[in-house]
Protein backbone atom coordinates (compact mmCIF):
# COMPACT_ATOMS: atom_id res chain seq x y z
CA UNK A 1 0.00 0.00 0.00
CA UNK A 2 1.30 3.45 -0.83
CA UNK A 3 3.18 5.31 1.85
CA UNK A 4 0.98 8.30 1.08
CA UNK A 5 -1.49 6.66 3.42
CA UNK A 6 1.06 6.76 6.21
CA UNK A 7 0.51 9.13 9.05
CA UNK A 8 -2.79 7.90 10.44
CA UNK A 9 -2.23 8.22 14.18
CA UNK A 10 -3.60 5.44 16.32
CA UNK A 11 -5.89 6.86 18.98
CA UNK A 12 -4.35 7.13 22.43
CA UNK A 13 -7.58 5.74 23.89
CA UNK A 14 -7.45 2.57 21.78
CA UNK A 15 -5.43 -0.50 22.74
CA UNK A 16 -2.55 -1.27 20.38
CA UNK A 17 -3.14 -4.51 18.47
CA UNK A 18 0.35 -5.14 17.08
CA UNK A 19 3.21 -6.73 18.99
CA UNK A 20 6.29 -7.99 17.12
CA UNK A 21 4.74 -8.05 13.64
CA UNK A 22 6.10 -5.65 10.97
CA UNK A 23 4.13 -2.39 10.97
CA UNK A 24 2.48 -1.87 7.56
CA UNK A 25 3.22 1.40 5.80
CA UNK A 26 -0.40 2.57 6.05
CA UNK A 27 -0.26 2.25 9.85
CA UNK A 28 2.92 4.29 10.27
CA UNK A 29 2.58 7.62 12.05
CA UNK A 30 4.47 10.13 14.14
CA UNK A 31 6.98 12.93 13.68
CA UNK A 32 10.67 13.42 14.39
CA UNK A 33 9.73 15.39 17.49
CA UNK A 34 8.24 12.22 18.98
CA UNK A 35 11.74 10.73 19.04
CA UNK A 36 12.92 13.66 21.17
CA UNK A 37 10.05 13.67 23.65
CA UNK A 38 9.95 9.89 24.22
CA UNK A 39 13.59 9.93 25.39
CA UNK A 40 13.70 13.33 27.06
CA UNK A 41 10.47 12.90 29.02
CA UNK A 42 11.16 9.38 30.24
CA UNK A 43 14.76 10.01 31.36
CA UNK A 44 13.81 12.68 33.90
CA UNK A 45 13.06 10.43 36.84
CA UNK A 46 14.27 9.25 40.23
CA UNK A 47 16.62 6.56 38.88
CA UNK A 48 18.59 8.95 36.64
CA UNK A 49 19.03 11.29 39.64
CA UNK A 50 20.29 8.38 41.74
CA UNK A 51 22.63 7.31 38.91
CA UNK A 52 24.10 10.81 38.68
CA UNK A 53 24.59 10.77 42.43
CA UNK A 54 26.98 7.82 42.09
CA UNK A 55 29.57 10.21 40.63
CA UNK A 56 29.95 12.16 43.87
CA UNK A 57 28.89 9.60 46.48
CA UNK A 58 30.26 6.24 45.36
CA UNK A 59 33.06 7.51 43.10
CA UNK A 60 33.97 10.55 45.25
CA UNK A 61 34.32 13.08 42.43
CA UNK A 62 34.23 16.86 42.88
CA UNK A 63 31.59 18.91 41.05
CA UNK A 64 33.60 19.66 37.90
CA UNK A 65 34.85 16.09 37.41
CA UNK A 66 31.40 14.61 38.06
CA UNK A 67 29.77 17.01 35.56
CA UNK A 68 32.41 16.32 32.89
CA UNK A 69 32.16 12.56 33.36
CA UNK A 70 28.37 12.66 33.12
CA UNK A 71 28.52 14.71 29.91
CA UNK A 72 31.21 12.60 28.23
CA UNK A 73 29.57 9.29 29.16
CA UNK A 74 26.11 10.28 27.99
CA UNK A 75 27.25 11.88 24.74
CA UNK A 76 29.37 8.84 23.91
CA UNK A 77 26.82 6.19 24.88
CA UNK A 78 23.98 8.00 23.13
CA UNK A 79 25.72 7.53 19.77
CA UNK A 80 25.06 3.79 19.93
CA UNK A 81 21.55 4.26 21.29
CA UNK A 82 20.60 6.67 18.47
CA UNK A 83 22.10 4.45 15.77
CA UNK A 84 19.73 1.71 16.91
CA UNK A 85 16.82 4.16 16.94
CA UNK A 86 17.44 5.02 13.29
CA UNK A 87 16.80 1.37 12.36
CA UNK A 88 13.13 1.48 13.36
CA UNK A 89 11.65 3.49 10.47
CA UNK A 90 13.61 1.36 7.99
CA UNK A 91 12.52 -2.10 9.16
CA UNK A 92 9.30 -1.46 11.11
CA UNK A 93 9.94 -4.21 13.69
CA UNK A 94 11.07 -4.26 17.34
CA UNK A 95 14.81 -4.18 17.97
CA UNK A 96 15.26 -7.69 19.32
CA UNK A 97 13.29 -9.50 16.58
CA UNK A 98 15.77 -7.85 14.21
CA UNK A 99 18.63 -9.47 16.14
CA UNK A 100 17.72 -12.71 14.37
CA UNK A 101 19.15 -11.09 11.24
CA UNK A 102 22.60 -11.06 12.86
CA UNK A 103 22.58 -14.11 15.14
CA UNK A 104 20.05 -16.44 13.49
CA UNK A 105 16.68 -17.55 14.84
CA UNK A 106 18.16 -19.74 17.61
CA UNK A 107 21.40 -17.85 18.06
CA UNK A 108 19.49 -14.70 19.01
CA UNK A 109 17.75 -16.42 21.93
CA UNK A 110 20.66 -15.90 24.33
CA UNK A 111 20.76 -12.18 23.58
CA UNK A 112 17.00 -11.75 23.85
CA UNK A 113 16.92 -13.63 27.18
CA UNK A 114 19.67 -11.37 28.57
CA UNK A 115 17.70 -8.33 27.46
CA UNK A 116 14.54 -9.63 29.19
CA UNK A 117 16.59 -9.87 32.40
CA UNK A 118 17.80 -6.31 31.79
CA UNK A 119 14.25 -5.01 31.43
CA UNK A 120 13.19 -6.76 34.60
CA UNK A 121 16.25 -5.41 36.41
CA UNK A 122 15.47 -1.84 35.48
CA UNK A 123 11.78 -2.36 36.18
CA UNK A 124 12.55 -3.60 39.69
CA UNK A 125 15.11 -0.83 40.34
CA UNK A 126 12.69 1.87 39.30
CA UNK A 127 9.85 0.36 41.35
CA UNK A 128 12.06 0.35 44.47
CA UNK A 129 13.32 3.90 44.09
CA UNK A 130 9.93 5.22 43.03
CA UNK A 131 8.15 3.53 45.93
CA UNK A 132 10.68 4.89 48.42
CA UNK A 133 10.29 8.37 46.93
CA UNK A 134 6.51 8.37 47.23
CA UNK A 135 6.70 7.07 50.80
CA UNK A 136 9.13 9.86 51.74
CA UNK A 137 6.66 12.63 50.92
CA UNK A 138 3.17 11.11 51.26
CA UNK A 139 2.08 10.57 54.89
CA UNK A 140 0.97 7.06 55.88
CA UNK A 141 2.07 5.61 52.54
CA UNK A 142 4.60 2.80 52.88
CA UNK A 143 7.29 2.19 50.28
CA UNK A 144 5.69 -1.17 49.47
CA UNK A 145 2.35 0.51 48.81
CA UNK A 146 4.14 3.00 46.56
CA UNK A 147 5.75 0.12 44.67
CA UNK A 148 2.36 -1.48 44.07
CA UNK A 149 0.83 1.80 42.85
CA UNK A 150 3.65 2.37 40.37
CA UNK A 151 3.45 -1.22 39.14
CA UNK A 152 -0.28 -0.81 38.51
CA UNK A 153 0.22 2.39 36.51
CA UNK A 154 3.03 0.80 34.51
CA UNK A 155 1.09 -2.29 33.52
CA UNK A 156 -1.93 -0.21 32.51
CA UNK A 157 0.20 1.82 30.09
CA UNK A 158 1.81 -1.37 28.78
CA UNK A 159 -1.55 -2.92 28.00
CA UNK A 160 -2.66 0.19 26.11
CA UNK A 161 0.65 0.19 24.25
CA UNK A 162 2.70 2.36 21.92
CA UNK A 163 0.56 5.45 21.41
CA UNK A 164 -0.29 5.94 25.08
CA UNK A 165 3.36 5.60 26.09
CA UNK A 166 4.38 8.21 23.52
CA UNK A 167 1.58 10.55 24.64
CA UNK A 168 2.61 10.07 28.27
CA UNK A 169 6.21 10.96 27.40
CA UNK A 170 5.14 14.10 25.50
CA UNK A 171 3.29 15.37 28.57
CA UNK A 172 6.14 14.49 30.93
CA UNK A 173 8.64 16.31 28.71
CA UNK A 174 7.05 19.62 29.71
CA UNK A 175 5.94 18.74 33.23
CA UNK A 176 9.10 16.96 34.35
CA UNK A 177 11.30 19.48 32.56
CA UNK A 178 9.68 22.37 34.41
CA UNK A 179 9.86 20.62 37.78
CA UNK A 180 13.50 19.67 37.19
CA UNK A 181 14.36 23.33 36.56
CA UNK A 182 12.47 24.30 39.71
CA UNK A 183 14.35 21.64 41.69
CA UNK A 184 17.70 23.06 40.53
CA UNK A 185 16.69 26.57 41.58
CA UNK A 186 15.32 25.38 44.91
CA UNK A 187 18.28 23.16 45.82
CA UNK A 188 21.10 25.47 44.72
CA UNK A 189 19.67 29.02 44.76
CA UNK A 190 16.83 29.24 47.28
CA UNK A 191 18.84 27.07 49.67
CA UNK A 192 22.33 28.60 49.78
CA UNK A 193 25.11 26.32 48.61
CA UNK A 194 27.80 25.79 51.31
CA UNK A 195 31.22 27.23 50.59
CA UNK A 196 32.69 23.71 50.57
CA UNK A 197 30.46 22.61 47.68
CA UNK A 198 33.04 23.01 44.91
CA UNK A 199 35.91 21.81 47.12
CA UNK A 200 34.32 18.53 48.21
CA UNK A 201 35.84 15.37 46.77
CA UNK A 202 39.07 14.68 44.93
CA UNK A 203 39.24 14.07 41.20
CA UNK A 204 40.74 10.68 40.40
CA UNK A 205 41.19 8.89 37.09
CA UNK A 206 39.41 5.78 38.31
CA UNK A 207 36.48 7.80 39.68
CA UNK A 208 36.16 9.87 36.52
CA UNK A 209 36.30 6.84 34.21
CA UNK A 210 33.79 5.00 36.40
CA UNK A 211 31.46 8.00 36.10
CA UNK A 212 31.87 7.96 32.32
CA UNK A 213 31.22 4.21 32.25
CA UNK A 214 28.03 4.43 34.31
CA UNK A 215 26.69 7.28 32.15
CA UNK A 216 27.63 5.42 28.97
CA UNK A 217 25.93 2.18 30.03
CA UNK A 218 22.84 4.20 30.94
CA UNK A 219 22.61 5.09 27.25
CA UNK A 220 23.82 1.79 25.80
CA UNK A 221 21.22 0.01 27.92
CA UNK A 222 18.57 1.82 25.83
CA UNK A 223 19.88 0.22 22.63
CA UNK A 224 17.48 -2.76 22.82
CA UNK A 225 14.55 -0.35 23.39
CA UNK A 226 14.78 2.23 20.70
CA UNK A 227 13.46 0.52 17.57
CA UNK A 228 10.42 -0.51 19.60
CA UNK A 229 9.52 3.19 19.82
CA UNK A 230 10.53 4.23 16.31
CA UNK A 231 9.09 1.29 14.34
CA UNK A 232 5.79 3.10 13.73
CA UNK A 233 7.58 6.09 12.21
CA UNK A 234 6.96 6.54 8.45
CA UNK A 235 9.81 5.08 6.39
CA UNK A 236 10.24 8.47 4.71
CA UNK A 237 11.33 9.88 8.08
CA UNK A 238 14.84 8.74 7.24
CA UNK A 239 17.68 7.63 9.45
CA UNK A 240 19.37 10.96 10.03
CA UNK A 241 16.45 12.86 11.63
CA UNK A 242 15.56 9.83 13.78
CA UNK A 243 19.18 9.60 14.91
CA UNK A 244 19.60 13.24 15.92
CA UNK A 245 16.24 13.66 17.66
CA UNK A 246 16.80 10.46 19.65
CA UNK A 247 20.40 11.46 20.38
CA UNK A 248 19.65 14.91 21.79
CA UNK A 249 16.46 13.80 23.54
CA UNK A 250 18.18 11.05 25.49
CA UNK A 251 21.42 13.01 26.06
CA UNK A 252 19.86 16.18 27.44
CA UNK A 253 17.13 14.25 29.25
CA UNK A 254 19.75 12.18 31.08
CA UNK A 255 22.49 14.75 31.69
CA UNK A 256 20.26 17.25 33.49
CA UNK A 257 18.79 14.92 36.17
CA UNK A 258 22.21 13.32 36.63
CA UNK A 259 23.62 16.80 37.31
CA UNK A 260 20.94 17.22 39.97
CA UNK A 261 21.83 13.88 41.55
CA UNK A 262 25.56 14.64 41.56
CA UNK A 263 24.95 18.07 43.09
CA UNK A 264 22.69 16.72 45.82
CA UNK A 265 25.33 14.10 46.58
CA UNK A 266 27.77 16.94 47.33
CA UNK A 267 25.22 18.87 49.37
CA UNK A 268 24.35 15.89 51.58
CA UNK A 269 27.19 13.37 51.39
CA UNK A 270 26.47 10.00 52.92
CA UNK A 271 22.70 10.48 52.93
CA UNK A 272 20.25 8.12 51.32
CA UNK A 273 19.67 9.48 47.76
CA UNK A 274 15.89 9.69 48.13
CA UNK A 275 16.10 11.35 51.56
CA UNK A 276 18.76 13.73 50.20
CA UNK A 277 16.52 14.79 47.30
CA UNK A 278 13.62 15.38 49.68
CA UNK A 279 15.75 17.45 52.05
CA UNK A 280 17.42 19.47 49.28
CA UNK A 281 14.03 20.46 47.87
CA UNK A 282 12.33 21.00 51.24
CA UNK A 283 9.26 23.14 50.70
CA UNK A 284 8.48 21.74 47.25
CA UNK A 285 9.64 18.16 47.83
CA UNK A 286 6.10 16.78 47.55
CA UNK A 287 5.75 18.31 44.06
CA UNK A 288 9.23 17.25 42.95
CA UNK A 289 9.02 13.66 44.15
CA UNK A 290 5.42 13.24 43.00
CA UNK A 291 6.17 14.41 39.44
CA UNK A 292 9.38 12.40 39.16
CA UNK A 293 7.53 9.35 40.49
CA UNK A 294 4.79 9.81 37.89
CA UNK A 295 7.58 9.93 35.30
CA UNK A 296 8.84 6.64 36.72
CA UNK A 297 5.58 4.97 35.70
CA UNK A 298 6.12 6.05 32.08
CA UNK A 299 9.67 4.73 32.05
CA UNK A 300 8.65 1.49 33.69
CA UNK A 301 5.85 1.05 31.19
CA UNK A 302 8.57 1.14 28.53
CA UNK A 303 10.58 -1.50 30.39
CA UNK A 304 7.57 -3.76 30.76
CA UNK A 305 6.37 -3.17 27.18
CA UNK A 306 9.77 -4.02 25.69
CA UNK A 307 10.24 -6.98 28.01
CA UNK A 308 6.90 -8.30 26.86
CA UNK A 309 7.85 -7.94 23.18
CA UNK A 310 11.10 -9.80 23.85
CA UNK A 311 9.25 -12.59 25.63
CA UNK A 312 6.90 -12.87 22.66
CA UNK A 313 9.97 -13.01 20.40
CA UNK A 314 11.28 -16.00 22.36
CA UNK A 315 7.90 -17.76 22.20
CA UNK A 316 7.56 -17.09 18.48
CA UNK A 317 10.96 -18.71 17.85
CA UNK A 318 9.67 -22.00 19.22
CA UNK A 319 6.13 -21.54 17.87
CA UNK A 320 6.39 -19.79 14.46
CA UNK A 321 2.61 -19.82 13.99
CA UNK A 322 2.08 -18.06 17.31
CA UNK A 323 0.66 -14.61 16.56
CA UNK A 324 0.49 -12.51 19.68
CA UNK A 325 -1.84 -9.52 19.77
CA UNK A 326 -3.12 -7.22 22.50
CA UNK A 327 -4.61 -9.99 24.66
CA UNK A 328 -1.40 -12.03 24.68
CA UNK A 329 0.63 -8.89 25.39
CA UNK A 330 -1.57 -8.16 28.42
CA UNK A 331 -1.22 -11.70 29.80
CA UNK A 332 2.57 -11.81 29.37
CA UNK A 333 3.01 -8.30 30.77
CA UNK A 334 0.99 -9.25 33.84
CA UNK A 335 3.20 -12.28 34.42
CA UNK A 336 6.44 -10.28 34.10
CA UNK A 337 5.06 -7.56 36.35
CA UNK A 338 4.17 -10.15 39.01
CA UNK A 339 7.74 -11.48 39.00
CA UNK A 340 9.23 -7.99 39.26
CA UNK A 341 6.79 -6.96 41.96
CA UNK A 342 7.70 -9.97 44.09
CA UNK A 343 11.41 -9.08 43.91
CA UNK A 344 10.85 -5.35 44.49
CA UNK A 345 8.71 -5.96 47.59
CA UNK A 346 11.37 -8.19 49.16
CA UNK A 347 14.48 -6.13 48.27
CA UNK A 348 16.66 -5.28 51.26
CA UNK A 349 19.14 -2.60 52.21
CA UNK A 350 22.27 -1.84 50.20
CA UNK A 351 20.27 -1.58 47.01
CA UNK A 352 22.38 1.27 45.57
CA UNK A 353 25.57 -0.81 45.67
CA UNK A 354 23.75 -3.79 44.15
CA UNK A 355 22.36 -1.53 41.42
CA UNK A 356 25.85 -0.31 40.52
CA UNK A 357 27.06 -3.92 40.21
CA UNK A 358 24.06 -4.66 38.02
CA UNK A 359 25.04 -1.80 35.70
CA UNK A 360 28.54 -3.19 35.34
CA UNK A 361 27.33 -6.68 34.42
CA UNK A 362 24.74 -5.18 32.10
CA UNK A 363 27.39 -3.23 30.21
CA UNK A 364 29.47 -6.37 29.78
CA UNK A 365 26.61 -8.24 28.13
CA UNK A 366 25.22 -5.42 25.96
CA UNK A 367 28.39 -3.93 24.47
CA UNK A 368 29.27 -6.95 22.26
CA UNK A 369 25.70 -7.20 21.04
CA UNK A 370 25.46 -3.54 20.09
CA UNK A 371 28.81 -3.79 18.27
CA UNK A 372 27.66 -6.80 16.22
CA UNK A 373 24.26 -5.28 15.48
CA UNK A 374 25.52 -1.88 14.35
CA UNK A 375 28.41 -3.22 12.26
CA UNK A 376 26.05 -5.68 10.56
CA UNK A 377 23.33 -3.10 9.93
CA UNK A 378 25.45 -0.16 8.77
CA UNK A 379 28.65 -1.68 7.36
CA UNK A 380 27.77 -5.20 6.21
CA UNK A 381 24.14 -5.25 5.04
CA UNK A 382 23.55 -1.48 4.86
CA UNK A 383 20.06 -1.88 6.31
CA UNK A 384 18.96 -4.42 3.69
CA UNK A 385 17.18 -7.26 5.54
CA UNK A 386 14.46 -9.73 4.57
CA UNK A 387 12.09 -8.97 7.44
CA UNK A 388 9.84 -11.92 6.68
CA UNK A 389 12.74 -14.31 7.42
CA UNK A 390 12.90 -13.07 11.01
CA UNK A 391 9.70 -15.01 11.66
CA UNK A 392 10.69 -18.35 10.10
CA UNK A 393 11.57 -21.31 12.32
CA UNK A 394 14.76 -22.03 10.34
CA UNK A 395 15.68 -18.33 10.19
CA UNK A 396 15.37 -18.22 6.38
CA UNK A 397 18.50 -16.80 4.81
CA UNK A 398 19.87 -16.00 8.29
CA UNK A 399 19.78 -19.62 9.46
CA UNK A 400 19.25 -21.01 12.93
CA UNK A 401 22.64 -19.97 14.30
CA UNK A 402 25.05 -17.50 12.74
CA UNK A 403 28.17 -18.79 14.45
CA UNK A 404 30.48 -15.90 13.50
CA UNK A 405 28.13 -13.47 15.30
CA UNK A 406 27.64 -15.74 18.32
CA UNK A 407 31.37 -16.40 18.70
CA UNK A 408 32.24 -12.70 18.35
CA UNK A 409 29.65 -11.92 21.00
CA UNK A 410 31.05 -14.49 23.44
CA UNK A 411 34.60 -13.27 22.79
CA UNK A 412 33.40 -9.73 23.45
CA UNK A 413 31.96 -10.74 26.82
CA UNK A 414 35.11 -12.66 27.77
CA UNK A 415 37.54 -9.93 26.74
CA UNK A 416 35.87 -7.44 29.09
CA UNK A 417 36.20 -9.57 32.23
CA UNK A 418 39.85 -8.65 33.02
CA UNK A 419 38.91 -4.96 32.71
CA UNK A 420 35.84 -5.09 34.96
CA UNK A 421 35.27 -3.85 38.47
CA UNK A 422 32.11 -5.24 40.07
CA UNK A 423 31.79 -3.40 43.36
CA UNK A 424 33.82 -5.12 46.06
CA UNK A 425 33.09 -8.57 44.67
CA UNK A 426 35.56 -8.60 41.76
CA UNK A 427 38.34 -6.49 40.29
CA UNK A 428 39.89 -7.72 37.06
CA UNK A 429 43.68 -7.99 36.81
CA UNK A 430 43.95 -5.33 34.10
CA UNK A 431 41.64 -3.03 36.07
CA UNK A 432 44.06 -3.35 39.01
CA UNK A 433 47.04 -2.45 36.80
CA UNK A 434 45.12 0.61 35.55
CA UNK A 435 44.66 1.88 39.10
CA UNK A 436 41.30 0.24 39.75
CA UNK A 437 39.79 1.81 36.63
CA UNK A 438 37.02 0.05 34.69
CA UNK A 439 37.32 0.49 30.91
CA UNK A 440 35.69 -2.81 30.00
CA UNK A 441 33.15 -1.26 27.64
CA UNK A 442 35.95 0.35 25.59
CA UNK A 443 37.76 -3.00 25.32
CA UNK A 444 34.55 -4.70 24.21
CA UNK A 445 33.79 -2.18 21.48
CA UNK A 446 37.36 -2.05 20.17
CA UNK A 447 37.64 -5.84 19.94
CA UNK A 448 34.20 -6.91 18.71
CA UNK A 449 33.53 -4.25 16.05
CA UNK A 450 36.52 -5.01 13.78
CA UNK A 451 36.51 -8.70 14.71
CA UNK A 452 32.94 -9.18 13.52
CA UNK A 453 33.40 -7.07 10.38
CA UNK A 454 36.51 -8.90 9.15
CA UNK A 455 35.13 -12.29 10.17
CA UNK A 456 31.96 -11.74 8.13
CA UNK A 457 33.97 -10.55 5.14
CA UNK A 458 36.30 -13.58 5.37
CA UNK A 459 33.37 -16.00 5.59
CA UNK A 460 31.71 -14.32 2.59
CA UNK A 461 34.90 -14.64 0.51
CA UNK A 462 35.21 -18.31 1.50
CA UNK A 463 31.63 -19.05 0.49
CA UNK A 464 32.13 -17.27 -2.82
CA UNK A 465 35.28 -19.28 -3.52
CA UNK A 466 33.50 -22.55 -2.74
CA UNK A 467 30.60 -21.59 -4.99
CA UNK A 468 32.98 -20.75 -7.87
CA UNK A 469 34.68 -24.14 -7.51
CA UNK A 470 31.37 -25.98 -7.52
CA UNK A 471 30.12 -24.39 -10.76
CA UNK A 472 32.64 -26.13 -13.13
CA UNK A 473 32.05 -29.46 -11.38
CA UNK A 474 28.33 -29.04 -11.85
CA UNK A 475 28.76 -28.13 -15.54
CA UNK A 476 30.97 -31.17 -16.19
CA UNK A 477 28.51 -33.41 -14.41
CA UNK A 478 25.64 -32.19 -16.59
CA UNK A 479 27.76 -32.59 -19.73
CA UNK A 480 28.64 -36.19 -18.80
CA UNK A 481 25.00 -36.96 -18.32
Secondary structure, 3 states (H helix, E strand, C coil): CCHHHCCCCCCCCCCCCCCCCCCCHHHCCCCHHHHHHHHHHHHCCHHHHHHHHCCCCCCCCCHHHHHHHHHHHHHHHHHHHHHHHCCHHHHCCCHHHHCHHHHCCCCHHHHHHHHHHHHHHHHHHHHHHHHHHHHHHCCCCCHHHHHHHHHHHHHHHHHHCHHHHHHHHHHHHHHHHHHHHHHHHHHHHHCCCCCCHHHCCCCCHHHHHHHHHHHHHHHHCCCCCHHHHCCCCCHHHCHHHHHHHHHHHHHHHHHHHHHHHHHHHHHCCCCCHHHHHHHHCCCCHHHHHHHHHHHHHHHHHHHHHHHHHHHHHHHHHHCCCCCCCHHHHHHHHHHHHHHHHHHHHHCCCCHHHHHHHHHHHHHHHHHHHHHHHHHHHHHHCCCCCCHHHHHCCCCHHHCCCCHHHHHHHHHHHHHHHCCCEECCCEECHHHHHCCCCCCHHHHHHHHHHHHHHHHHHHHHHHHHHHHHHHHHHHHHHHHHC
